[in-house]
Amino acid sequence: MRAQPVALSVALLVLAGCSHPSADPSTFGVSAATTDAGKGAGFAWSISYPALLPQWQVLDHAIHDFAAAQKKQFLQASTAQDRVKGADYSLDLTFVVARHTADFVSVLGSGDEFTGGAHGMPLTASFNLDLSANKLVVLGDLFADPGAALKAISDECRRQLEGRNEAKMRDDGRTITDEDDKSMRTWVEKGTTPTPANFGVFLVDGLDAKAIGLAILFPPYQVGPYSDGPQQVEVPAKVFYDQLKPEYKDAFAIDTEAAKLAPGVR
């Protein structure tokens, strides 16, 4: 079993404890959800925060620091002398408690910033709290061998995304040409290259009990055309279980029947 301090992290929030409140933030009953909204000449912003437990201060601070940086950048662009004339600038950002397992709680920030151009710039960030260590964690913090873990997660994301793209083209009634196949695979391969930057936004997947895996989020244009929007891939724990640090193995559950059929997965 893991020790009882608490841990937090950007991209995933981990909550460990004895009994836990519902994953519905409205039932936490500690701090009310709040919104920071305002407007000026030709611009407006809205930033919504979730209700959080008092012991999640590290997480709360991380969310507000991220939002403050985005807002500062937006206001500078909105009031700059060289701003796009006649365009209504906007910043919309919402944070939600997206996952809540027995050992992790994950907050997802998503939205859009428009400061001129053909379309707005998507905003996506995750904040992950490891409750037993009371610190924020990034993906590599979970693994004894981050490189091997990233490679395994990358391979699984690539497999799922390529299958998803092929199915979508068939559903659209398109004949998949060699050129289509090459373009699709090149885009996915580049966006899923096993680097920390490509896997910076993730959630520890699960609800109330042990985590069942990781949800990896890719912003628009990373693994496909902008028109495809953001992409999310659920990676089961069995894919990376062997690479987990010893202190995190008890936080994840794997399918024991599937494990019997998968050599090397314990």
DOSE-685151 format. One line per field, with one value per atom (N, C-alpha, C): chain; atom name; x negated, y, z. Coordinates in Angstrom, 1 decimal. Layout:
zado <- (A ...) $
kegu <- (CA ...) $
c1 <- (X ...) $
c2 <- (Y ...) $
c3 <- (Z ...) $
END
This chain:
zado <- (A A A A A A A A A A A A A A A A A A A A A A A A A A A A A A A A A A A A A A A A A A A A A A A A A A A A A A A A A A A A A A A A A A A A A A A A A A A A A A A A A A A A A A A A A A A A A A A A A A A A A A A A A A A A A A A A A A A A A A A A A A A A A A A A A A A A A A A A A A A A A A A A A A A A A A A A A A A A A A A A A A A A A A A A A A A A A A A A A A A A A A A A A A A A A A A A A A A A A A A A A A A A A A A A A A A A A A A A A A A A A A A A A A A A A A A A A A A A A A A A A A A A A A A A A A A A A A A A A A A A A A A A A A A A A A A A A A A A A A A A A A A A A A A A A A A A A A A A A A A A A A A A A A A A A A A A A A A A A A A A A A A A A A A A A A A A A A A A A A A A A A A A A A A A A A A A A A A A A A A A A A A A A A A A A A A A A A A A A A A A A A A A A A A A A A A A A A A A A A A A A A A A A A A A A A A A A A A A A A A A A A A A A A A A A A A A A A A A A A A A A A A A A A A A A A A A A A A A A A A A A A A A A A A A A A A A A A A A A A A A A A A A A A A A A A A A A A A A A A A A A A A A A A A A A A A A A A A A A A A A A A A A A A A A A A A A A A A A A A A A A A A A A A A A A A A A A A A A A A A A A A A A A A A A A A A A A A A A A A A A A A A A A A A A A A A A A A A A A A A A A A A A A A A A A A A A A A A A A A A A A A A A A A A A A A A A A A A A A A A A A A A A A A A A A A A A A A A A A A A A A A A A A A A A A A A A A A A A A A A A A A A A A A A A A A A A A A A A A A A A A A A A A A A A A A A A A A A A A A A A A A A A A A A A A A A A A A A A A A A A A A A A A A A A A A A A A A A A A A A A A A A A A A A A A A A A A A A A A A A A A A A A A A A A A A A A A A A A A A) $
kegu <- (N CA C N CA C N CA C N CA C N CA C N CA C N CA C N CA C N CA C N CA C N CA C N CA C N CA C N CA C N CA C N CA C N CA C N CA C N CA C N CA C N CA C N CA C N CA C N CA C N CA C N CA C N CA C N CA C N CA C N CA C N CA C N CA C N CA C N CA C N CA C N CA C N CA C N CA C N CA C N CA C N CA C N CA C N CA C N CA C N CA C N CA C N CA C N CA C N CA C N CA C N CA C N CA C N CA C N CA C N CA C N CA C N CA C N CA C N CA C N CA C N CA C N CA C N CA C N CA C N CA C N CA C N CA C N CA C N CA C N CA C N CA C N CA C N CA C N CA C N CA C N CA C N CA C N CA C N CA C N CA C N CA C N CA C N CA C N CA C N CA C N CA C N CA C N CA C N CA C N CA C N CA C N CA C N CA C N CA C N CA C N CA C N CA C N CA C N CA C N CA C N CA C N CA C N CA C N CA C N CA C N CA C N CA C N CA C N CA C N CA C N CA C N CA C N CA C N CA C N CA C N CA C N CA C N CA C N CA C N CA C N CA C N CA C N CA C N CA C N CA C N CA C N CA C N CA C N CA C N CA C N CA C N CA C N CA C N CA C N CA C N CA C N CA C N CA C N CA C N CA C N CA C N CA C N CA C N CA C N CA C N CA C N CA C N CA C N CA C N CA C N CA C N CA C N CA C N CA C N CA C N CA C N CA C N CA C N CA C N CA C N CA C N CA C N CA C N CA C N CA C N CA C N CA C N CA C N CA C N CA C N CA C N CA C N CA C N CA C N CA C N CA C N CA C N CA C N CA C N CA C N CA C N CA C N CA C N CA C N CA C N CA C N CA C N CA C N CA C N CA C N CA C N CA C N CA C N CA C N CA C N CA C N CA C N CA C N CA C N CA C N CA C N CA C N CA C N CA C N CA C N CA C N CA C N CA C N CA C N CA C N CA C N CA C N CA C N CA C N CA C N CA C N CA C N CA C N CA C N CA C N CA C N CA C N CA C N CA C N CA C N CA C N CA C N CA C N CA C N CA C N CA C N CA C N CA C N CA C N CA C N CA C N CA C N CA C N CA C N CA C N CA C N CA C N CA C N CA C N CA C N CA C N CA C N CA C N CA C N CA C N CA C N CA C N CA C N CA C N CA C N CA C N CA C N CA C N CA C N CA C N CA C N CA C N CA C N CA C N CA C N CA C) $
c1 <- (-0.8 0.0 -0.9 -0.3 -1.1 -1.0 -1.9 -1.9 -0.8 -0.4 0.8 0.6 -0.7 -0.7 0.1 0.1 0.9 0.1 0.4 -0.4 0.4 -0.1 0.6 -0.3 0.4 -0.4 0.4 -0.3 0.2 0.4 1.6 1.9 2.6 2.5 3.2 3.3 4.4 4.6 4.8 4.0 4.2 4.7 5.7 6.2 6.2 5.4 5.3 5.9 6.6 7.2 8.0 8.7 9.5 10.9 11.7 12.9 12.9 13.6 13.5 14.9 15.0 16.3 16.6 17.8 18.1 17.3 17.1 16.3 17.0 18.3 19.0 18.6 17.9 17.3 18.4 19.7 20.7 21.0 20.6 20.9 19.7 18.6 17.5 17.8 18.6 19.1 18.1 16.9 15.9 15.7 15.4 15.3 16.2 16.8 17.8 17.1 17.7 17.1 17.2 16.2 16.2 15.9 16.2 15.9 15.3 14.2 13.6 14.0 14.8 15.2 15.2 14.9 14.8 14.7 14.7 14.6 14.1 13.6 13.1 13.5 12.8 13.1 12.7 13.6 13.3 12.7 12.9 12.4 13.2 13.2 13.9 13.2 13.3 12.8 13.7 13.6 14.3 13.5 13.2 12.4 13.2 13.6 14.4 13.5 13.6 12.9 13.8 13.4 14.3 14.1 15.1 15.0 13.9 13.1 12.0 11.9 11.4 11.2 10.0 10.1 9.0 7.6 7.6 6.2 5.7 6.4 5.9 5.3 4.7 4.2 3.1 2.3 1.3 1.9 3.0 3.7 4.4 5.0 5.7 4.8 3.6 2.6 2.1 1.9 1.4 2.4 3.7 4.8 4.8 4.8 4.9 3.6 2.5 1.3 1.3 1.8 1.9 2.9 4.1 5.1 4.6 3.9 3.3 2.4 1.5 0.6 1.3 2.4 3.2 3.9 4.4 5.2 4.3 3.1 2.1 1.7 1.4 1.0 2.2 3.4 4.6 4.8 4.7 4.9 3.9 2.7 1.6 1.9 2.3 2.7 3.9 4.8 6.1 5.9 4.9 4.7 3.5 2.9 1.7 2.0 1.1 1.4 1.5 0.9 0.9 2.0 2.9 4.0 4.8 5.5 6.3 7.5 7.6 8.7 10.1 11.1 12.4 12.7 11.7 11.9 12.3 13.2 13.6 12.7 11.8 10.9 11.7 11.3 12.0 11.1 11.3 10.7 11.7 11.9 12.8 12.0 12.0 11.2 12.0 12.2 13.0 12.2 12.1 11.4 12.5 12.3 13.3 12.5 13.1 12.5 12.9 12.0 12.4 12.3 11.4 11.3 11.0 11.4 11.2 11.1 9.9 9.7 9.3 9.1 8.7 7.4 6.5 5.2 4.9 5.7 5.5 6.7 6.5 7.6 7.1 7.8 7.2 8.2 7.6 8.3 7.9 8.9 8.7 9.1 8.2 8.5 8.7 9.8 9.9 10.7 10.4 11.1 10.5 10.6 10.2 9.9 8.8 8.4 8.4 9.1 9.2 8.6 7.5 6.8 6.5 7.5 7.4 7.0 7.2 6.8 8.0 7.7 8.8 9.7 9.1 9.9 9.1 9.8 9.2 8.1 7.3 6.3 6.8 6.9 7.4 6.5 7.0 6.3 6.6 5.6 5.8 4.7 5.0 4.0 4.6 3.7 4.2 3.3 3.9 3.2 3.5 2.4 2.6 2.1 2.9 2.5 2.3 1.1 0.8 1.0 2.1 2.5 1.6 1.1 0.2 -1.1 -1.5 -2.8 -2.5 -1.2 -0.8 -1.7 -1.7 -2.5 -1.9 -2.1 -1.7 -2.7 -2.1 -3.0 -2.8 -3.9 -3.8 -3.9 -3.6 -3.5 -4.8 -6.0 -7.2 -7.4 -6.8 -6.9 -6.4 -5.5 -4.8 -5.7 -6.7 -7.5 -8.9 -9.4 -10.8 -11.6 -11.1 -11.7 -10.8 -10.8 -9.9 -10.0 -11.2 -11.4 -10.7 -10.8 -10.1 -8.6 -8.2 -6.7 -6.1 -6.8 -6.4 -6.3 -7.3 -7.3 -6.0 -5.8 -4.6 -3.3 -3.2 -2.0 -1.8 -3.0 -3.0 -2.5 -3.0 -2.6 -1.1 -0.6 0.9 1.7 1.3 2.1 2.0 0.9 0.7 1.6 1.7 2.5 4.0 4.4 5.8 6.2 5.3 5.6 5.7 4.7 4.7 5.9 6.4 7.6 8.8 8.8 9.9 10.0 8.9 8.9 9.3 8.9 9.3 10.8 11.3 12.7 13.5 13.0 13.7 13.8 12.7 12.7 13.6 13.7 14.6 16.0 16.3 17.7 18.1 17.1 17.4 17.6 17.4 17.5 16.3 15.2 14.0 13.2 12.6 11.6 10.2 9.6 8.4 7.2 6.7 5.6 4.3 3.2 1.9 1.5 1.8 1.5 2.2 3.5 4.3 3.7 3.4 2.8 1.5 0.6 -0.7 -0.5 0.3 0.6 1.1 2.1 2.6 1.6 0.9 -0.1 -1.3 -1.7 -2.7 -2.3 -1.0 -0.5 -0.4 0.1 0.2 -1.2 -2.1 -3.5 -4.2 -4.0 -4.7 -4.1 -2.7 -2.0 -2.2 -2.5 -2.7 -4.1 -5.1 -6.5 -6.7 -7.3 -7.3 -8.2 -7.8 -8.5 -7.5 -8.1 -7.2 -6.3 -6.7 -5.9 -4.6 -4.7 -3.6 -2.5 -3.0 -2.1 -2.0 -2.0 -1.9 -0.5 0.5 1.9 2.5 2.7 3.3 4.1 4.9 5.7 5.5 5.5 5.4 6.9 7.1 8.4 9.0 10.3 11.0 12.0 12.7 13.7 13.8 13.4 13.5 12.5 12.5 11.6 10.2 9.5 8.2 8.3 7.2 7.2 7.1 7.7 7.7 6.8 6.2 5.3 5.1 4.7 4.5 5.3 5.9 6.5 5.6 5.1 4.2 5.0 4.7 5.5 4.5 4.9 4.2 5.0 4.4 5.1 5.3 6.2 6.4 5.1 4.9 3.8 2.6 2.6 1.4 1.4 2.5 2.5 3.5 3.9 4.9 5.2 6.0 6.4 7.2 7.1 7.7 9.2 9.8 11.2 11.7 10.7 11.0 11.2 10.7 10.8 9.9 10.0 9.2 9.4 8.4 8.5 8.1 8.8 8.6 8.4 7.4 7.1 7.0 7.8 7.7 6.7 5.7 4.6 4.8 5.1 5.3 4.0 4.2 3.0 2.0 2.6 1.7 0.6 0.8 -0.2 -1.4 -1.3 -2.5 -2.7 -2.0 -2.1 -3.5 -4.2 -5.6 -6.5 -6.2 -7.1 -6.8 -5.7 -5.3 -6.3 -6.5 -7.3 -6.6 -7.4 -6.8 -5.7 -5.9 -4.9 -3.6 -3.5 -2.3 -1.6 -2.2 -1.6 -0.3 -0.2 1.0 2.1 1.8 2.8 3.5 3.0 3.6 4.0 5.2 5.7 5.6 5.2 5.2 6.1 6.5 7.4 6.6 6.9 6.0 6.2 7.4 7.6 6.8 6.8 6.0 4.5 4.2 2.8 2.2 3.0 2.6 2.2 2.8 2.6 1.5 1.1 0.1 -1.2 -2.2 -3.5 -4.2 -4.7 -5.4 -4.6 -3.3 -2.4 -2.0 -2.4 -2.2 -0.9) $
c2 <- (-1.2 0.0 1.2 2.3 3.6 4.3 5.2 6.0 7.0 7.7 8.6 10.0 10.6 12.0 12.2 13.4 13.6 14.2 13.8 14.3 14.9 16.0 16.7 16.8 17.0 17.1 17.7 18.5 19.1 18.0 17.8 16.8 15.6 15.4 14.4 14.7 14.5 14.7 13.4 13.1 11.8 12.0 11.3 11.5 10.1 10.1 8.8 9.2 8.2 8.4 7.3 7.4 6.3 6.3 7.3 7.4 8.6 8.6 9.8 10.3 11.6 12.1 11.7 12.0 11.6 12.4 11.8 12.5 13.7 13.9 15.1 16.2 17.3 18.3 19.1 19.1 19.8 19.2 18.0 17.4 17.5 18.1 18.2 19.1 20.2 21.0 21.7 22.0 22.7 24.1 24.2 25.6 25.6 26.7 26.8 27.0 26.5 26.8 28.3 28.8 30.3 30.6 31.8 32.2 33.6 33.8 35.1 35.6 36.6 37.0 38.5 39.0 40.5 40.8 42.1 42.5 43.9 44.3 45.6 46.0 46.9 47.4 46.4 45.6 44.6 43.3 43.0 41.7 41.4 40.0 39.5 38.2 37.9 36.6 36.0 34.7 33.9 32.7 32.6 31.5 30.9 29.6 28.9 27.9 27.9 27.0 26.1 24.8 23.9 24.0 23.4 23.3 22.3 22.6 21.7 21.5 20.4 20.2 21.0 21.4 22.3 21.7 20.3 19.7 19.6 20.1 20.1 21.5 22.1 23.5 23.5 22.5 22.5 22.5 21.7 21.7 23.0 23.6 24.9 26.0 26.0 27.0 26.8 25.5 25.3 25.7 25.5 25.9 27.4 28.0 29.5 30.1 29.6 30.1 29.9 28.8 28.6 29.6 29.7 30.6 32.1 32.5 33.8 34.1 33.1 33.3 33.5 32.6 32.7 34.1 34.5 35.8 37.0 36.9 38.0 38.1 37.0 36.9 37.5 37.0 37.5 39.0 39.5 41.0 41.8 41.3 42.0 42.0 40.9 40.9 41.7 41.8 42.5 44.0 44.4 45.9 46.4 45.5 45.9 46.8 47.7 48.6 47.9 46.8 46.1 45.0 45.1 44.1 44.2 43.1 43.0 44.0 44.9 45.9 45.2 45.6 45.1 43.7 43.0 41.6 41.6 40.8 40.6 39.5 39.9 38.9 38.2 37.0 36.2 35.2 34.9 33.9 33.1 31.8 31.0 29.8 29.6 28.5 27.9 26.6 26.0 24.8 24.7 23.6 22.8 21.4 20.5 19.4 18.8 17.5 16.4 16.0 15.0 13.6 13.2 11.9 11.9 10.8 10.8 9.3 8.8 7.4 7.4 6.2 6.1 6.7 6.9 7.4 8.7 9.1 10.2 11.0 12.3 13.2 14.0 14.1 14.8 15.9 17.1 18.2 18.5 18.8 19.1 20.5 21.3 22.7 22.7 23.2 23.3 24.5 25.0 26.2 26.7 28.0 28.5 30.0 30.4 31.8 32.3 33.4 34.0 35.4 35.6 36.9 37.2 37.0 37.2 35.9 35.9 34.7 34.0 32.8 32.0 31.4 31.0 30.4 30.6 30.2 30.4 29.3 29.6 28.6 27.8 26.5 25.6 25.6 25.6 25.5 24.2 23.4 22.2 22.0 21.6 21.4 20.4 19.6 18.7 18.9 18.7 18.9 17.6 16.9 15.6 15.6 15.3 15.3 13.9 13.6 12.4 12.7 12.2 12.6 12.1 10.9 10.4 11.2 11.8 12.6 14.1 14.5 15.9 16.7 16.2 17.0 16.7 17.6 17.5 16.5 15.7 14.8 15.0 14.8 14.7 13.2 12.9 11.5 10.7 11.2 10.5 10.2 11.0 10.7 9.4 8.8 7.6 6.3 6.5 5.3 5.3 4.0 3.8 4.0 3.6 3.8 4.6 6.0 6.8 6.6 6.3 6.1 4.9 3.8 2.5 2.7 3.4 3.6 4.5 5.6 6.4 5.7 4.8 4.0 3.1 2.4 1.5 2.3 3.4 4.3 4.8 5.3 5.8 4.7 3.5 2.4 2.2 2.2 1.9 3.0 4.3 5.4 5.4 5.1 5.0 3.9 2.8 1.7 2.1 2.7 3.1 4.2 5.2 6.3 5.9 5.0 4.6 3.8 2.9 2.1 3.0 4.1 5.0 5.8 6.2 7.0 6.1 4.9 4.0 3.8 3.6 3.3 4.6 5.7 7.0 7.2 6.9 7.1 6.1 4.9 3.9 4.3 4.8 5.2 6.4 7.2 8.4 7.9 6.6 6.1 6.4 6.7 7.0 5.8 5.7 4.7 5.1 4.3 4.7 4.4 5.5 5.4 5.2 4.8 4.8 6.1 7.2 8.5 8.9 8.6 8.8 8.1 6.8 6.0 6.6 7.0 7.5 8.8 9.7 11.0 10.8 9.9 9.7 9.1 8.1 7.5 8.5 9.3 10.3 11.3 11.7 12.7 12.0 10.8 10.1 9.8 9.4 9.0 10.2 11.4 12.6 13.0 13.0 13.4 12.5 11.3 10.3 9.9 10.6 10.3 10.3 9.3 9.2 10.2 11.5 12.5 13.1 13.6 14.2 15.3 16.1 17.1 16.6 15.5 14.9 14.3 14.0 13.3 14.1 15.4 16.3 16.4 16.1 16.2 14.8 14.5 13.1 13.1 12.1 11.9 10.5 10.4 9.0 8.5 7.5 7.1 6.2 6.4 5.6 6.4 5.8 6.4 5.8 6.5 6.1 4.9 3.9 2.7 2.9 1.8 1.9 2.4 3.0 3.5 2.3 2.5 1.4 1.7 2.9 3.2 4.7 5.2 6.6 7.1 8.3 8.9 10.0 9.8 10.7 11.6 12.9 13.9 14.6 14.7 15.3 16.5 17.7 18.9 18.8 19.6 19.7 19.9 19.2 19.3 18.5 17.9 17.1 15.8 15.1 13.8 13.7 14.8 14.8 16.3 16.4 17.8 18.5 19.8 20.7 20.4 20.1 19.8 18.6 17.7 16.5 16.8 18.0 18.4 17.7 17.8 17.1 15.6 14.8 13.4 12.8 11.8 11.2 9.7 9.2 7.7 7.2 6.1 5.5 4.3 4.4 3.4 2.5 1.2 0.4 0.2 0.0 -0.1 -1.2 -2.3 -3.4 -3.0 -2.0 -1.5 -1.0 -0.4 0.3 -0.2 -1.2 -1.6 -2.0 -2.7 -3.1 -2.0 -0.8 0.3 1.2 1.0 1.8 1.7 2.8 2.8 1.9 1.2 0.3 1.0 2.2 2.9 3.2 3.1 3.4 2.1 1.0 -0.2 -0.6 -0.3 -0.6 0.4 1.5 2.5 2.1 1.1 0.7 -0.7 -1.0 -2.4 -2.8 -4.1 -4.7 -5.8 -6.2 -7.3 -8.6 -9.3 -10.4 -11.5 -11.7 -12.7 -12.3 -11.0 -10.6 -10.7 -10.5 -10.5 -11.9 -13.0 -14.3 -14.6 -13.9 -14.1 -13.2 -12.3 -11.3 -11.5 -12.2 -12.4 -11.1 -11.1 -9.9 -9.0 -9.1 -8.3 -9.0 -8.4 -9.0 -8.4) $
c3 <- (0.0 0.0 0.0 -0.5 -0.6 0.7 0.9 2.1 2.0 3.1 3.1 2.8 2.6 2.2 0.9 0.3 -0.9 -2.0 -3.3 -4.5 -5.5 -6.2 -7.2 -8.5 -9.7 -10.9 -12.1 -12.9 -14.1 -15.2 -15.7 -16.7 -16.0 -14.7 -14.0 -12.5 -11.9 -10.5 -9.8 -8.8 -8.1 -6.7 -6.3 -5.0 -4.3 -3.2 -2.4 -1.0 -0.4 0.9 1.3 2.4 2.9 2.2 2.4 1.7 0.9 -0.3 -1.1 -1.5 -1.7 -2.2 -3.6 -4.0 -5.4 -6.4 -7.6 -8.7 -9.2 -8.8 -9.2 -8.3 -8.9 -8.1 -7.3 -7.8 -7.1 -5.8 -5.5 -4.2 -3.2 -3.6 -2.7 -1.5 -1.8 -0.7 0.1 -0.5 0.2 -0.3 -1.6 -2.2 -3.4 -3.6 -4.7 -6.0 -7.1 -8.4 -8.7 -9.3 -9.6 -11.0 -11.4 -12.8 -12.8 -13.5 -13.7 -15.1 -15.2 -16.5 -16.6 -17.8 -18.0 -19.5 -19.8 -21.1 -21.2 -22.4 -22.7 -24.1 -24.6 -26.0 -27.0 -27.5 -28.5 -28.0 -26.7 -26.2 -25.0 -24.7 -23.5 -23.1 -21.8 -21.3 -20.3 -20.2 -19.2 -18.8 -17.5 -17.0 -15.8 -16.0 -15.0 -14.2 -12.9 -12.0 -11.3 -11.0 -10.3 -8.8 -8.1 -6.6 -6.3 -5.3 -4.9 -3.4 -3.0 -1.6 -1.1 0.2 0.7 0.7 0.8 0.7 -0.7 -1.7 -3.0 -3.4 -2.4 -2.7 -3.7 -3.8 -4.8 -6.2 -6.4 -7.6 -7.9 -6.9 -7.0 -7.5 -6.9 -7.2 -8.7 -9.1 -10.4 -11.5 -11.2 -12.1 -12.3 -11.1 -11.2 -11.8 -11.6 -12.2 -13.7 -14.2 -15.6 -16.2 -15.5 -16.0 -16.0 -15.0 -14.9 -16.1 -16.4 -17.5 -18.8 -19.0 -20.3 -20.4 -19.2 -19.2 -19.5 -18.9 -19.1 -20.5 -21.1 -22.5 -23.4 -23.1 -23.9 -23.8 -22.6 -22.4 -23.1 -23.1 -23.8 -25.3 -25.9 -27.3 -27.6 -26.7 -26.9 -26.9 -26.2 -26.0 -26.8 -27.5 -28.3 -29.4 -29.8 -30.9 -32.2 -32.4 -33.7 -33.7 -32.8 -32.8 -34.1 -34.5 -35.7 -35.5 -36.4 -36.3 -36.6 -35.8 -36.1 -35.6 -35.1 -34.6 -33.2 -32.8 -31.4 -30.8 -29.9 -29.3 -28.1 -27.9 -26.8 -26.2 -25.0 -24.2 -23.4 -23.7 -22.9 -22.4 -21.1 -20.5 -19.3 -19.4 -18.3 -17.7 -16.4 -15.7 -15.1 -15.2 -14.6 -14.0 -12.9 -12.4 -13.3 -14.1 -15.2 -14.7 -13.8 -13.3 -11.8 -11.1 -9.7 -9.3 -9.2 -8.8 -7.3 -6.8 -5.4 -5.0 -6.0 -5.8 -6.5 -7.5 -8.3 -8.5 -8.7 -9.2 -10.3 -11.4 -12.6 -13.0 -13.2 -13.7 -15.1 -15.9 -17.3 -17.6 -18.2 -18.7 -20.2 -20.7 -22.1 -22.5 -23.7 -24.2 -25.5 -25.7 -27.0 -26.8 -27.5 -27.5 -28.9 -29.2 -30.5 -30.4 -31.2 -31.3 -32.7 -33.6 -35.0 -35.7 -37.0 -37.8 -38.3 -38.9 -39.5 -38.4 -37.3 -36.2 -34.9 -33.8 -32.5 -32.3 -31.2 -30.8 -29.7 -29.9 -28.8 -27.6 -26.4 -25.2 -24.5 -24.1 -23.4 -22.4 -21.2 -20.2 -19.2 -18.6 -17.5 -16.3 -15.1 -13.9 -13.0 -12.6 -12.0 -10.6 -9.7 -8.3 -7.7 -7.3 -6.6 -5.1 -4.6 -3.2 -2.1 -2.3 -1.3 -1.1 -2.2 -2.2 -2.1 -2.3 -2.3 -3.3 -4.5 -5.5 -6.9 -7.8 -9.1 -9.8 -10.8 -11.5 -13.0 -13.7 -15.2 -15.5 -16.8 -17.1 -16.8 -17.0 -16.7 -15.3 -14.4 -12.9 -12.5 -13.3 -12.9 -13.1 -13.9 -14.4 -14.0 -13.8 -13.5 -14.7 -15.8 -17.1 -18.0 -17.9 -18.7 -20.2 -20.7 -22.1 -22.6 -21.9 -22.3 -22.2 -21.1 -21.0 -22.1 -22.4 -23.5 -24.8 -25.1 -26.3 -26.3 -25.2 -25.2 -25.3 -24.7 -24.8 -26.2 -26.8 -28.1 -29.1 -29.0 -29.9 -29.8 -28.6 -28.4 -29.0 -28.8 -29.3 -30.8 -31.4 -32.8 -33.4 -32.8 -33.3 -33.3 -32.2 -32.1 -33.0 -33.2 -34.0 -35.5 -35.9 -37.3 -37.6 -36.7 -36.9 -36.9 -36.1 -36.1 -37.4 -37.9 -39.2 -40.3 -40.4 -41.5 -41.4 -40.2 -40.1 -40.5 -40.1 -40.5 -42.0 -42.7 -44.1 -44.8 -44.3 -44.9 -44.6 -43.4 -43.1 -43.9 -44.3 -45.2 -46.7 -46.9 -48.3 -49.2 -48.6 -49.3 -49.6 -50.8 -51.1 -50.6 -49.8 -49.1 -50.1 -50.7 -51.6 -50.9 -51.6 -51.0 -50.4 -51.2 -50.7 -49.5 -49.4 -48.2 -47.0 -47.2 -46.1 -45.6 -46.6 -46.2 -45.4 -45.9 -45.3 -43.9 -43.7 -42.4 -41.4 -41.9 -41.0 -40.6 -41.6 -41.3 -40.2 -40.3 -39.3 -38.0 -37.9 -36.6 -36.0 -36.9 -36.4 -35.8 -36.5 -36.0 -34.7 -34.6 -33.4 -32.2 -32.5 -31.4 -31.1 -31.7 -31.4 -29.9 -29.3 -27.9 -27.2 -27.2 -26.5 -25.4 -24.3 -23.2 -23.8 -24.7 -25.2 -25.9 -26.6 -27.3 -26.4 -25.2 -24.2 -22.9 -23.1 -21.9 -21.3 -22.1 -21.5 -21.4 -20.1 -19.9 -18.6 -18.4 -17.2 -16.7 -15.4 -14.8 -14.9 -15.7 -16.0 -15.0 -14.6 -13.7 -12.8 -12.0 -11.2 -9.8 -8.8 -7.4 -7.0 -7.7 -7.4 -8.0 -8.1 -8.7 -10.2 -10.6 -12.0 -13.0 -14.1 -15.1 -16.3 -16.3 -17.4 -17.5 -18.6 -18.9 -20.1 -20.0 -21.1 -21.7 -22.9 -23.5 -24.4 -24.3 -25.1 -26.1 -27.3 -28.4 -28.9 -28.9 -29.3 -30.9 -31.4 -32.9 -33.6 -34.7 -35.6 -35.2 -34.0 -33.6 -34.3 -34.3 -34.9 -36.1 -36.6 -37.7 -38.1 -39.2 -39.6 -38.5 -38.6 -37.6 -37.5 -38.6 -38.7 -37.9 -37.6 -36.8 -35.3 -34.9 -33.5 -32.6 -31.3 -30.4 -30.4 -30.1 -30.1 -28.7 -28.3 -27.0 -27.2 -26.5 -26.6 -25.2 -24.9 -23.6 -23.7 -22.9 -22.9 -21.6 -21.8 -20.6 -19.8 -18.5 -17.6 -18.0 -18.6 -19.0 -20.0 -20.7 -21.7 -21.1 -19.9 -19.3 -17.9 -17.4 -16.0 -15.6 -16.4 -16.0 -15.8 -16.4 -16.3 -15.1 -14.5 -13.3 -12.2 -11.5 -10.3 -9.3 -8.4 -7.4 -6.6 -6.2 -5.4 -6.1 -7.5 -8.2 -8.7 -8.6 -9.1 -8.4 -7.1 -6.4 -6.8 -7.4 -7.8 -9.1 -9.8 -11.1 -11.1 -11.7 -11.8 -13.2 -13.4 -14.8 -14.8 -16.0 -16.3 -16.1 -15.0 -14.7 -15.7 -16.3 -17.4 -18.6 -19.0 -20.1 -19.8 -18.6 -18.2 -18.4 -18.2 -18.3 -19.8 -20.7 -22.1 -22.7 -21.9 -22.3 -21.6 -22.1 -21.5 -21.1 -19.9 -19.4 -18.6 -18.7 -17.9 -16.6 -15.5 -14.2 -13.5) $
END
